[in-house]
Amino acid sequence: MHAMQAKLSAFNGCGHLLIIATFALAGSAAHAAAAAAKPDASPNEDAFPNYESYIKISGQAAAISGDGAAFQNRLRQPENGGAGIEDLHFNKIISRRTAVTLDGRALTGAENYLGHFNVSKSEVGSVDAGYKRFRTFYDGVGGFFPLSKAWFPLKPQDLHVDRGQFWAEATLALKDAPEFKLRYTNETRGGRKDSTHWGDTDFTDLPNNNPPISQVRKLIPSYIQLGERYETLEGTMRKTFGRTTAHLTVLAERTHKLDTRFVTRFPGEVRPFPSPAATVLLPPAQMNNQVQLTQTDGMNTKMFGIVGTTLTELSKHVTLRTDLSYHLVNTDFGGDRTTLTSIATPTGVVIVPTGEFLGLNGGSRAKVYEGKIDLAMTPAKDVSVNLGLRGEDSYARGAGAFSVVAASGTPAVTLATTPRLEASRVKDQSLSPAIDVRYTGFTDLALYASGSWRILNGDDRTTSAYNPITSPVPALSNLFNNDTSENRGHYSVGANWRQSMAVTLRGELFYKDHLNKSVGYSTNLGDNYALGYQFTGIKTTAICRPHPTVTSTLRYVYQLGRMQVTGFLPDFSRYDSMNLKNHTIDETIDWNPQNGFYLQASANVVFNVISTVYPRAGITPASISNTGVANAAFDTNKVLQNSDNNYFNGSMLVGAVLTKADDLQLQGTYYRADNGSANRAAFTMPFGVVVREYSLAAGVKHKFASGWLGTIKVGYFHSQNDTTGGFTNFRGPLAYFAFEHAL
């Protein structure tokens, strides 16, 4: 399920970038196209000057048929449109040394607001303050199951989160004196967004008495209610002493988070009483019991830090940078997890708390010391070398308490509450050396290489939750002691070659190697495993100008990755747990045959596969469960499959100058992914995205008179998503207008 969510997230990310880049319903896109369409135009010929002070009023609307929430999520704009002040900028020179700047924005629908004020006086300082807020749209949908056509969106399906920030900053920069800066920020995040923790359902058209194939699939959507605030107070002093510039920063942070996750498992289901045998075929509504899960996570933190840096020019060829920092973090946390289960009894259905964790409270304290030193050298005319070393020492400890409410009996309606205690302590020390070398002694050729390492050793002691009533001292089985370590290396070597005025080539080889270990010690050995992965790849770029008016940029990235899991006990040998192969090809062509016309076309092709144990999984032999149920032999390869994420997207942008007062812009996009696996539904959740999207748009920018500009854009967007059974399809026209006036 998480793999499917990851694929959907990847699609959304690509779709958002594609949409924003190609059908940006903002006047800035038209303005940029106009400038590109006539790069050599003189100021007198430019119909669209950049005003120092201006106001832009804009509006947007859409007539979408289909899933409006999916439209909002994909295009990051409200289905019902909106209007307001898109951009306000006012710049005023009060005197020879004093300037005032105002910025504003107020767009309804998108709930995008900005108020910004700045006053600066040379050789004195500045005052800067403002507030901004914007809305992000989310789609409250879960999964789609092709066998039963199961589809369970949230009600309401359209979700959103509002993010806001207030800031105030004062800078004192007197001549020949240290520079002081004080800044306060207050950020908030509130609203509802979809979660990747989907709930379960039996409405899959699969029988419940066919082991080992389960009829349960995670399809049910869930959401998170956010309530978060982050405050920061930061003071900085900057002073130059001879060849050394020093910075001293003192900062304090405070956070308050209260987030609640809502998950429903097996909605609409109640298992009969008495519970039938596992071999009895049941209708979906009687296979399991509905569970309403609500988890509240609260956390308050306070952080104090001090950071000092120096930059010293030791000589013409050597520069030294040092950093030293200390951070102290104190955290208080709390929360609850409530699970309300519908259970059938002889007298009817009752709702019973099952497996509740209530009254979580605790705290933690962490100290982090960090030091860095960097040396930049040019030992020879064409050679530059950077050497760096970073060290960190951290210590964290925490403890918590909560109560467990459990139900027992037949039916399970008898409740009992017991307390629990838990604690942990983690110590880490790490060193991270790094080196970068560059050589430019060859004509039109630059060579470079870099390497960085991280070597970490730590000690992790954990006391898992135990009942202090029955065990005043934690039992041995609750104590876990681990020596932890991390070895990480990143290496690269590359070259930039300007072969001619028409051809520039760039190439880079890279290798990454990580190994994390956790080895138990003392009487209780704790964990015993090692996780490692290696990535090898190449990045290439070719920039060609076959004609003075044509530029072609071709990029190719290849990456091969492997991950291993190693157990230290005799029965757990090393094996490859994952392989990854990725090819990415990007091509962009720019054509500017004459002043007043510009064309840009781009294409992106990705071939990506992640494999785990497939096709090595083989056959799981027949067995008898601990309840006496016979499990037939099973082809495990039908469940554990490769994960493909291949896709193509392309776009085209055309800009043309029609007259001295009119510019034209045409845009088009296409996106396609075809990685469906509906044929696996009988054995597993059918991962894989099947999507096709395209858009077309045309815009005109017109100069009405001196100081007056107008823009209008119309377009059409079509999204077909077979991953969700077509339930999130949408299509329809979009429109945007804007008026800009110089102040």
C-alpha positions in Angstrom: 0.0 0.0 0.0 2.8 2.4 0.8 4.3 1.6 -2.6 1.1 2.6 -4.3 1.0 5.8 -2.3 4.6 6.5 -3.2 3.8 6.0 -6.9 0.7 8.3 -6.6 2.9 10.9 -4.8 5.5 10.7 -7.6 2.8 11.1 -10.2 1.4 14.1 -8.3 4.8 15.7 -8.0 5.6 15.3 -11.8 2.1 16.4 -12.6 2.3 19.5 -10.5 5.6 20.6 -11.9 4.4 19.9 -15.4 1.2 21.8 -14.9 2.8 24.8 -13.1 5.5 25.1 -15.7 3.2 24.8 -18.6 -0.2 26.3 -17.7 0.8 28.8 -14.9 -2.2 31.0 -14.5 -0.1 33.9 -13.6 0.8 37.0 -15.5 4.5 36.4 -14.9 4.5 33.5 -17.3 3.2 35.7 -20.1 5.7 38.4 -19.2 8.6 35.9 -19.3 7.5 34.6 -22.6 7.3 38.1 -24.1 10.8 38.9 -22.9 12.1 35.7 -24.4 10.3 36.3 -27.6 12.4 39.4 -28.3 15.6 39.2 -26.3 17.4 41.8 -28.4 14.7 44.4 -28.3 15.7 47.8 -27.0 13.9 49.5 -24.2 12.0 51.8 -26.7 10.8 48.7 -28.6 9.7 46.8 -25.5 5.9 47.1 -25.1 6.0 45.6 -21.6 8.4 47.4 -19.4 9.2 46.4 -15.8 7.6 49.0 -13.5 9.3 49.9 -10.2 5.9 50.3 -8.5 2.7 48.6 -9.8 -0.5 46.8 -8.9 -1.8 43.7 -10.7 -5.5 42.7 -10.3 -6.3 39.2 -11.6 -8.9 36.5 -11.5 -9.2 32.9 -12.6 -12.1 30.5 -13.2 -12.7 27.0 -14.3 -15.7 25.0 -15.5 -14.6 21.5 -14.5 -16.7 18.4 -15.0 -15.6 15.3 -13.0 -13.8 15.3 -9.7 -13.3 18.8 -8.4 -11.1 17.8 -5.5 -8.7 16.0 -7.9 -8.6 19.2 -10.0 -7.7 21.3 -7.0 -5.0 18.9 -5.9 -3.4 18.6 -9.3 -3.5 22.3 -10.4 -3.1 23.8 -6.9 -6.0 26.2 -7.4 -9.6 26.3 -6.2 -12.3 24.7 -8.3 -14.6 27.7 -7.9 -11.9 30.2 -9.0 -10.9 33.4 -7.3 -9.8 37.0 -7.8 -8.0 39.8 -6.1 -4.7 41.6 -6.0 -2.1 39.2 -7.4 0.8 41.5 -6.9 1.3 44.9 -5.3 4.8 46.5 -5.2 5.5 50.0 -4.1 9.0 51.4 -3.9 9.7 55.0 -2.7 13.0 56.8 -2.2 12.3 59.1 0.8 15.7 60.7 0.8 19.2 60.1 -0.6 19.8 57.4 2.0 16.3 56.2 2.9 14.0 53.9 0.9 10.6 52.4 1.6 9.2 49.2 0.0 5.7 47.8 0.3 4.5 44.4 -1.1 1.1 42.9 -1.0 -1.2 40.2 -2.3 -4.8 39.2 -1.6 -6.2 36.3 -3.7 -9.5 34.8 -2.6 -10.2 31.2 -3.4 -6.5 30.3 -3.2 -6.5 32.2 0.1 -3.1 33.6 -0.8 -2.2 36.8 1.1 0.9 38.9 1.7 1.7 42.1 3.5 5.3 43.2 3.5 6.9 46.4 4.7 10.6 47.4 4.6 12.4 50.6 5.5 16.2 50.9 5.0 18.7 53.6 5.6 22.2 53.3 4.3 24.9 53.1 7.0 22.2 52.8 9.7 20.1 49.6 9.0 16.7 48.4 8.1 13.3 47.3 9.5 11.5 44.5 7.7 8.1 43.0 8.7 5.3 41.1 7.1 2.7 38.4 7.1 1.9 35.8 4.4 -0.5 32.9 4.1 -1.4 30.4 1.4 -3.5 27.3 1.0 -2.5 23.9 -0.3 -5.3 21.6 -1.6 -5.4 17.8 -0.9 -7.6 15.0 -2.2 -9.2 12.7 0.4 -9.3 9.5 -1.6 -8.0 6.0 -0.8 -7.4 3.1 -3.2 -9.5 1.6 -6.0 -9.9 -2.2 -6.2 -10.7 -3.4 -9.8 -12.4 -6.7 -8.9 -15.2 -5.2 -6.8 -14.9 -1.7 -8.2 -14.6 -0.6 -4.5 -14.2 3.1 -4.1 -14.5 4.9 -0.7 -13.6 8.6 -0.8 -13.8 10.8 2.3 -16.8 13.0 2.8 -16.0 15.8 2.1 -13.3 14.7 -0.4 -11.7 18.1 -0.9 -9.2 18.9 1.9 -6.9 21.8 2.5 -4.1 23.1 4.8 -3.4 26.8 5.4 0.2 27.8 6.1 1.0 31.2 7.5 4.1 33.1 8.6 4.6 36.4 10.4 8.1 37.9 10.7 9.8 41.0 12.0 13.4 41.8 11.6 15.6 44.8 12.6 19.2 45.3 11.4 21.6 47.8 12.8 24.6 48.4 10.4 26.4 51.5 11.6 29.6 52.5 9.8 32.8 51.0 11.3 30.8 49.1 13.9 29.6 45.5 14.3 26.4 44.6 12.4 23.5 43.4 14.6 20.3 41.7 13.4 17.3 40.5 15.4 14.6 38.4 13.7 11.4 36.9 15.0 9.2 34.4 13.0 5.9 32.8 13.9 4.7 30.1 11.5 1.5 28.1 11.6 0.0 25.1 9.8 -3.6 24.2 10.2 -6.3 22.2 8.4 -6.8 18.7 7.1 -4.7 16.6 4.6 -4.9 13.1 3.4 -2.8 10.4 5.0 -1.0 7.4 3.5 -2.2 5.2 6.5 -5.2 3.7 4.7 -7.7 1.5 6.5 -8.8 -2.0 5.6 -11.9 -3.4 3.9 -13.4 -6.8 3.0 -15.5 -5.5 0.2 -13.2 -6.9 -2.5 -15.3 -9.8 -3.9 -12.7 -12.2 -2.5 -13.8 -15.1 -0.2 -12.7 -15.1 3.4 -12.2 -18.9 3.6 -9.5 -19.3 1.0 -6.2 -19.3 2.9 -3.5 -18.2 2.5 -5.0 -15.6 0.1 -6.5 -12.8 2.2 -9.6 -11.0 1.2 -8.5 -7.9 3.1 -7.1 -4.9 1.2 -6.1 -1.4 2.4 -8.4 0.9 0.4 -10.1 3.1 3.0 -8.9 6.8 3.0 -7.8 8.5 6.2 -6.9 12.1 7.1 -4.9 14.2 9.6 -6.1 17.3 11.4 -3.2 19.6 11.8 -2.6 22.3 14.4 1.0 23.5 14.5 3.0 26.6 15.5 6.7 27.3 15.2 8.3 30.4 16.7 11.9 31.4 16.3 13.9 34.3 17.8 17.3 34.8 16.3 20.0 37.4 17.1 23.1 37.8 14.9 26.3 39.8 15.2 28.8 40.2 12.4 32.2 41.9 12.6 35.3 42.0 10.5 38.7 42.0 12.2 41.5 42.4 9.7 41.3 39.4 7.4 38.7 37.6 9.5 34.9 38.0 9.4 33.1 36.5 12.4 29.4 35.7 13.0 27.8 34.9 16.3 24.2 33.7 16.3 22.1 33.1 19.3 18.7 31.5 18.7 15.7 30.2 20.5 12.9 28.1 19.1 9.5 27.1 20.4 7.1 24.7 18.8 3.5 23.5 19.6 2.0 20.6 17.7 -1.3 18.9 18.2 -2.1 16.6 15.3 -4.8 14.0 15.1 -5.1 11.1 12.7 -8.4 9.5 11.9 -8.5 6.0 10.4 -11.5 3.7 9.8 -10.9 0.0 9.4 -13.6 -2.3 8.0 -16.3 0.3 7.7 -19.8 -1.1 7.8 -18.7 -4.5 9.0 -19.7 -6.5 12.1 -18.7 -10.2 12.6 -21.6 -12.4 13.9 -21.8 -13.7 17.4 -20.8 -16.3 18.1 -17.9 -16.0 15.7 -18.1 -18.5 12.9 -15.2 -20.9 12.1 -12.5 -19.7 9.7 -13.8 -22.2 7.0 -17.3 -20.6 6.9 -17.9 -18.4 3.9 -19.3 -15.0 5.0 -20.6 -11.9 3.2 -18.2 -8.9 3.2 -20.3 -7.1 5.8 -19.7 -9.9 8.4 -16.0 -10.7 7.8 -14.6 -8.3 10.4 -15.5 -5.6 12.9 -15.5 -1.9 12.2 -12.8 0.0 14.0 -12.7 3.8 14.4 -9.1 4.7 15.3 -8.2 8.2 16.5 -4.6 9.0 17.4 -3.7 12.4 18.9 0.0 13.4 18.9 1.0 16.4 20.9 4.5 17.9 21.3 5.9 21.1 22.8 9.6 21.8 22.3 12.0 24.5 23.4 15.4 24.9 21.8 18.3 27.1 22.6 21.3 27.3 20.3 24.5 29.3 19.8 26.5 29.2 16.6 29.8 30.9 15.9 31.6 31.0 12.5 34.7 32.6 11.2 36.0 33.2 7.7 39.7 34.1 7.4 41.8 34.8 4.4 45.1 33.3 5.5 46.8 34.2 2.3 46.0 34.9 -1.3 45.7 31.2 -1.9 44.3 29.9 1.4 41.0 30.6 3.1 39.9 29.1 6.4 36.3 28.7 7.7 35.4 27.4 11.1 32.0 26.7 12.7 31.2 25.8 16.3 27.7 25.2 17.6 25.8 24.0 20.7 22.1 23.1 20.8 19.9 22.2 23.7 16.4 20.8 23.0 13.7 20.0 25.7 10.5 18.3 24.6 7.2 17.5 26.3 5.0 15.1 24.5 1.5 13.7 25.0 -1.3 12.0 23.2 -3.9 9.2 23.0 -4.9 6.4 20.7 -8.5 5.4 20.9 -10.0 2.4 19.1 -13.7 2.0 19.1 -14.8 -1.4 17.8 -18.3 -2.5 16.9 -18.8 -6.0 18.4 -21.8 -8.3 18.1 -23.2 -9.6 21.4 -26.2 -11.8 22.2 -28.2 -8.6 22.9 -27.0 -6.6 19.9 -24.1 -4.6 18.5 -22.0 -2.6 21.1 -19.1 -0.3 20.6 -16.2 -1.2 22.8 -12.8 0.4 23.4 -10.2 -2.1 22.3 -6.4 -1.7 22.6 -6.5 1.9 23.7 -3.4 3.8 24.7 -4.4 6.8 26.9 -2.8 9.6 28.7 0.6 9.5 27.1 2.9 12.0 28.8 6.7 12.3 28.9 9.6 14.3 27.9 13.1 14.2 26.4 16.3 16.3 26.5 18.9 16.4 23.8 22.3 18.1 23.6 24.3 18.5 20.4 27.8 19.8 20.0 29.1 20.4 16.4 32.3 21.7 15.0 33.4 22.2 11.4 36.5 23.3 9.7 37.0 24.0 6.0 40.2 24.9 4.1 40.0 26.3 0.6 43.3 26.3 -1.3 44.7 27.1 -4.7 48.1 25.4 -4.4 48.8 25.9 -8.2 47.5 28.2 -10.9 45.0 25.7 -12.3 44.3 23.6 -9.1 41.8 24.3 -6.3 41.3 22.1 -3.3 38.7 22.2 -0.5 39.3 20.1 2.6 36.6 19.8 5.3 36.1 18.0 8.6 32.8 17.9 10.6 32.4 16.4 14.0 29.3 16.0 16.1 28.6 14.7 19.6 25.0 14.2 20.6 23.2 12.8 23.7 19.5 12.3 24.1 17.4 10.7 26.7 13.6 10.4 27.3 10.9 8.7 29.3 7.2 8.3 29.0 4.1 6.8 30.7 0.7 5.8 29.4 -2.2 3.5 30.2 -3.5 0.6 28.2 -7.2 -0.3 28.0 -7.8 -3.8 26.7 -11.0 -5.8 26.1 -11.3 -9.5 26.9 -14.0 -12.1 27.2 -16.4 -13.7 24.7 -17.5 -11.4 23.3 -14.6 -9.1 24.2 -16.5 -6.4 26.2 -14.7 -6.7 29.6 -12.3 -3.8 30.0 -9.1 -3.6 32.1 -6.7 -0.6 32.4 -3.1 -1.0 33.3 -0.2 1.5 33.4 3.0 1.4 31.3 6.4 3.0 31.6 9.1 3.3 28.9 12.5 5.0 28.5 15.5 5.4 26.1 18.9 6.9 25.9 21.0 7.5 22.7 24.6 8.6 22.4 26.3 9.3 19.0 29.6 10.6 17.9 30.5 11.1 14.3 33.2 12.5 12.0 32.6 13.5 8.4 35.7 14.4 6.3 35.3 15.7 2.8 37.5 16.7 -0.1 36.8 18.5 -3.4 39.5 18.9 -6.1 39.2 20.9 -9.4 41.7 21.2 -12.3 41.4 23.7 -15.1 44.8 23.4 -16.7 43.5 22.1 -20.1 42.0 24.4 -22.6 38.2 24.4 -22.5 38.3 21.4 -20.1 37.6 21.3 -16.4 38.1 18.2 -14.3 36.8 17.7 -10.8 36.4 15.0 -8.1 34.9 14.9 -4.7 34.5 12.5 -1.8 32.8 12.7 1.6 32.5 10.2 4.4 30.5 9.8 7.6 31.7 7.6 10.4 29.4 7.3 13.3 29.5 5.2 16.5 26.7 5.2 19.1 25.1 3.5 22.0 21.4 2.9 22.1 19.7 1.8 25.3 15.9 1.2 25.3 13.5 0.1 28.0 10.3 -1.1 26.2 6.9 -0.5 27.8 6.4 -2.5 31.0 3.8 -2.7 33.8 5.3 -1.1 37.0 2.6 -2.8 39.1 3.6 -6.4 38.1 7.3 -5.5 37.5 8.5 -2.7 39.7 11.9 -3.2 37.9 11.8 -3.8 34.2 12.4 -7.4 33.2 15.3 -8.5 31.2 13.1 -8.9 28.1 12.3 -5.2 28.3 15.9 -4.1 28.1 17.6 -3.6 24.7 21.2 -2.5 24.5 22.7 -1.8 21.0 26.0 -0.6 19.6 25.1 1.4 16.5 27.3 2.4 13.7 27.1 4.1 10.3 29.6 4.2 7.5 28.7 6.3 4.6 30.7 7.3 1.5 29.8 9.5 -1.4 32.2 9.8 -4.4 32.1 11.5 -7.7 34.4 12.4 -10.6 33.5 14.5 -13.6 34.4 16.8 -16.4 33.1 19.8 -18.2 34.4 20.1 -21.8 33.6 23.0 -24.1 34.5 21.2 -27.3 33.6 24.2 -29.5 31.3 27.3 -29.6 28.6 24.8 -30.7 29.1 21.9 -28.3 29.5 21.6 -24.5 29.7 18.2 -22.9 29.4 17.4 -19.2 29.8 14.0 -17.5 29.9 12.7 -14.0 30.3 9.2 -12.4 29.1 8.8 -8.9 29.0 6.1 -6.2 27.3 6.0 -2.8 27.8 3.3 -0.2 26.0 3.2 3.1 26.1 0.6 5.9 24.1 0.9 9.1 24.6 -1.6 11.9 22.8 -2.3 15.2 24.5 -5.0 17.3 23.1 -6.0 20.7 25.3 -6.4 23.7 25.2 -7.3 27.4 22.8 -10.0 28.7 20.0 -9.0 26.3 21.5 -8.7 22.8 18.8 -6.4 21.5 19.0 -6.0 17.7 21.3 -7.9 15.4 21.3 -6.6 11.9 23.0 -4.6 9.3 21.4 -2.6 6.4 23.5 -1.6 3.5 23.0 -0.1 0.1 25.1 1.0 -2.9 24.2 3.3 -5.7 26.3 3.7 -8.9 25.4 6.0 -11.7 26.3 8.4 -14.4 25.1 11.9 -15.3 25.7 13.3 -18.7 24.7 16.6 -20.4 25.2 17.7 -24.0 24.5 21.3 -25.0 24.6 21.8 -28.7 24.0 24.8 -31.0 23.7 23.4 -34.5 22.6 26.9 -35.6 22.8 30.3 -34.0 19.0 30.3 -33.4 18.8 26.7 -32.1 20.0 25.3 -28.7 19.5 21.6 -27.8 20.1 20.4 -24.2 20.1 16.6 -23.7 20.5 15.0 -20.3 20.8 11.4 -19.4 21.0 9.9 -15.9 21.5 6.2 -15.2 21.5 4.8 -11.7 21.8 1.2 -10.4 21.2 0.5 -6.8 21.3 -2.5 -4.5 20.3 -3.0 -0.8 21.3 -5.7 1.5 20.0 -7.0 4.9 22.5 -9.0 7.0 21.6 -10.9 10.2 24.3 -11.7 12.7 22.6 -14.8 14.0 23.3 -18.1 12.1 19.8 -18.4 10.7 19.9 -14.9 9.1 22.4 -14.8 6.3 23.0 -11.8 4.0 20.8 -11.4 1.0 19.9 -8.6 -1.5 16.6 -7.1 -0.3 16.1 -4.6 -3.2 17.5 -3.8 -6.6 16.8 -0.5 -8.4 17.5 0.5 -12.0 16.6 4.0 -13.3 17.1 5.7 -16.7 16.1 9.3 -17.1 16.3 11.1 -20.4 15.5 14.8 -20.8 15.6 16.8 -24.0 14.9 20.6 -24.4 15.1 22.5 -27.7 15.0 26.3 -27.8 14.5 28.0 -31.1 14.7 31.8 -31.6 14.8 32.3 -35.4 14.1 36.1 -35.1 13.2 38.9 -32.8 9.6 38.5 -31.8 9.3 34.7 -31.9 10.4 32.0 -29.5 9.7 28.2 -29.3 10.7 25.8 -26.5 9.9 22.1 -26.7 10.9 19.6 -24.0 10.4 15.9 -23.3 11.2 13.7 -20.3 11.3 9.9 -20.4 11.9 7.8 -17.3 12.4 4.0 -17.0 12.4 3.0 -13.4 12.1 -0.4 -11.7 12.5 -1.5 -8.1 12.7 -5.2 -7.4 12.8 -7.0 -4.1 12.6 -10.8 -3.9 10.7 -11.3 -7.2 11.2 -13.6 -9.1 13.2 -15.4 -6.5 10.3 -15.8 -4.0 9.3 -19.2 -5.4 6.6 -21.4 -3.9 5.5 -21.1 -0.3 4.8 -24.8 0.8 1.5 -26.0 2.2 1.1 -25.6 6.0 -1.3 -25.9 8.9 -1.9 -22.8 11.0 -1.9 -22.7 14.8 -5.7 -22.7 14.6 -5.7 -25.9 12.5 -6.5 -24.2 9.2 -4.9 -25.8 6.2 -3.0 -23.4 3.9 -2.5 -24.6 0.4 0.9 -24.2 -1.4 1.2 -20.7 -2.8 3.2 -19.0 -5.6 4.7 -16.1 -3.6 5.8 -14.4 -6.9 2.2 -13.5 -7.5 2.3 -11.2 -4.4 5.9 -10.0 -4.4 6.3 -8.2 -7.8 8.6 -5.6 -9.2 7.6 -2.0 -8.9 7.6 -0.1 -12.2 7.4 3.7 -12.5 7.9 4.5 -16.2 6.4 7.7 -17.5 6.7 10.3 -20.3 5.9 13.9 -20.3 6.4 16.6 -22.8 5.6 20.3 -23.3 5.8 23.1 -25.8 5.8 26.8 -25.4 5.5 29.3 -28.2 5.8 33.1 -27.8 5.3 35.7 -30.5 5.2 39.4 -30.8 2.1 40.4 -32.8 2.4 44.2 -32.6 4.3 46.7 -30.4 1.3 46.4 -28.0 0.5 42.7 -28.2 2.3 39.5 -27.3 0.9 35.9 -28.0 1.7 32.8 -26.0 0.7 29.2 -26.8 1.3 26.3 -24.4 0.7 22.6 -24.5 1.6 19.6 -22.2 1.2 15.8 -22.3 1.8 13.3 -19.5 1.4 9.5 -19.6 2.2 6.7 -17.2 1.2 3.1 -17.9 2.3 0.9 -15.0 -1.0 -0.8 -14.2 -1.1 -4.2 -12.5 -4.8 -4.9 -12.1 -4.2 -8.5 -13.0 -2.6 -8.9 -9.6 -5.7 -7.9 -7.6 -6.6 -11.5 -6.7 -3.4 -11.9 -4.8 -2.3 -8.5 -3.6 -3.0 -4.8 -3.9 -2.7 -3.8 -7.6 0.1 -1.3 -7.5 1.0 0.8 -10.4 -0.2 4.1 -11.9 -2.1 4.4 -15.1 -2.6 8.1 -16.0 -3.0 10.3 -19.1 -3.1 14.1 -18.9 -2.9 16.9 -21.5 -3.5 20.6 -21.5 -3.7 23.4 -24.1 -3.6 27.1 -23.4 -3.4 30.4 -25.3 -2.7 33.8 -23.9 -2.5 37.4 -25.1 -0.8 40.3 -23.3 -1.8 43.8 -24.4 -0.6 47.3 -23.6 -3.6 49.6 -23.4 -1.7 52.8 -22.7 1.3 54.0 -20.9 1.3 52.3 -17.5 -1.6 49.9 -18.3 -1.1 46.2 -19.2 -3.6 43.4 -19.6 -3.4 39.7 -19.9 -6.0 37.0 -20.8 -5.4 33.3 -21.0 -7.8 30.5 -21.8 -7.1 26.8 -21.8 -8.3 23.3 -21.5 -7.2 20.5 -19.1 -8.0 16.8 -19.3 -7.0 14.2 -16.7 -7.8 10.5 -17.0 -6.7 8.4 -14.1 -7.3 4.6 -14.4 -5.4 4.0 -11.2 -8.5 5.3 -9.3 -11.0 3.6 -11.7 -11.7 6.8 -13.4 -13.3 8.3 -10.2 -10.8 11.1 -10.1 -11.1 12.0 -13.8 -11.7 15.7 -14.6 -11.7 17.9 -17.6 -12.8 21.4 -18.6 -11.8 24.9 -19.7 -9.9 27.3 -17.5 -9.5 31.1 -17.8 -7.3 33.8 -16.4 -7.2 37.6 -16.7 -5.0 40.3 -15.2 -4.7 44.0 -15.3 -1.4 45.7 -14.3 -1.1 49.4 -13.6 2.0 51.4 -12.9 1.9 53.4 -9.6 
